[in-house]
Amino acid sequence: MEIGEQRKHERLEIARQAPGKFRLLTPAGAYPIAAIRDLSGSGIRVFLDASLAERLDVVVEYTELTLKLEMQGRVAWCTAQDHGTGAAKSAGRYVVGIELFSPFLFMSMAGLY
């Protein structure tokens, strides 16, 4: 089954990764975010080494030496990465779309927007 594009906001490709560390926090544990692919007005697309269930409530955590930010969100979708389509080989095995509840605040505070 193919799911059509349901995006309401333009995607902003990430040209460089933020200097701090990102993790995805779930009730079952914390998962390092290998890379952020893009952002939109309603969410973020990331690479992980773990598969996550759709509709799982999560927290995106960003930390630097003197800064810690947390943003509430929900897994919108998760799929295995197809390395044959030019995806970064060092990134995680799964691509995860996360709906963020206040994405513009998060992006500006993390220096991504």
C-alpha positions in Angstrom: 0.0 0.0 0.0 1.4 3.4 -1.0 0.7 6.4 1.2 0.4 9.7 -0.6 2.0 12.9 0.6 -0.1 14.5 3.4 2.3 17.3 4.2 0.7 20.7 4.8 4.0 22.6 5.4 7.1 23.0 3.2 10.2 20.9 4.2 13.4 22.7 5.0 16.4 20.5 4.2 19.1 20.6 6.9 22.4 21.7 5.4 24.4 21.2 8.6 23.8 19.4 11.8 23.5 21.4 15.1 26.6 21.3 17.3 24.8 19.5 20.2 23.4 16.0 20.5 19.8 14.9 19.7 18.1 11.9 21.3 14.6 10.6 21.0 13.1 9.7 24.4 10.3 7.1 24.6 8.7 5.3 27.6 10.9 2.3 26.7 14.2 4.1 26.4 16.4 6.8 24.8 17.6 6.5 21.2 20.4 8.6 19.7 19.3 10.5 16.6 21.9 9.7 14.0 21.0 12.7 11.8 18.2 15.1 11.1 17.1 15.1 7.4 14.6 18.0 7.3 12.2 20.1 9.3 8.7 21.5 8.5 6.2 23.7 10.2 4.7 20.7 11.9 7.5 18.2 12.4 11.0 16.7 11.9 12.4 13.7 9.9 15.3 11.9 11.6 17.4 8.8 11.2 17.5 6.2 14.0 18.8 2.7 14.5 15.5 1.6 16.1 12.1 1.0 14.6 9.3 2.8 16.4 5.5 2.3 16.4 3.3 4.9 14.8 1.4 7.2 17.2 4.0 6.6 19.9 4.4 9.7 22.1 8.0 10.8 22.2 10.3 13.7 23.4 13.0 15.1 21.1 15.9 16.1 23.4 18.6 18.5 22.3 21.6 19.1 24.6 24.8 21.3 24.4 27.3 22.0 27.1 25.0 24.6 28.8 21.7 24.0 27.1 19.0 21.4 27.2 15.7 21.5 25.2 12.9 19.1 25.1 10.0 19.0 22.6 6.9 16.8 22.8 5.9 14.9 19.7 4.4 11.8 18.2 5.7 9.3 15.7 3.8 9.9 12.5 5.6 7.1 10.5 8.7 4.9 10.6 10.3 3.0 7.7 13.5 1.1 7.0 16.0 3.3 5.1 16.6 2.4 1.5 20.4 2.9 1.1 20.1 2.6 -2.6 18.5 6.0 -3.0 21.4 8.3 -2.0 20.7 8.2 1.7 23.6 8.9 4.1 25.4 5.6 4.8 26.4 6.8 8.2 22.8 7.6 9.3 20.5 5.2 11.1 18.7 2.2 9.7 15.3 3.8 10.0 13.8 7.1 8.8 11.2 8.4 11.3 8.7 11.2 10.8 7.8 13.0 14.1 4.9 15.4 14.5 6.1 18.1 16.9 3.6 20.1 19.0 5.6 23.4 18.9 8.2 23.0 16.2 9.1 26.6 15.4 10.1 27.3 19.0 12.2 24.2 19.0 13.9 25.0 15.7 14.7 28.6 16.6 16.1 27.7 20.0 18.3 24.9 18.6 19.6 27.3 15.9 18.0 25.3 13.1 15.5 27.9 11.8 
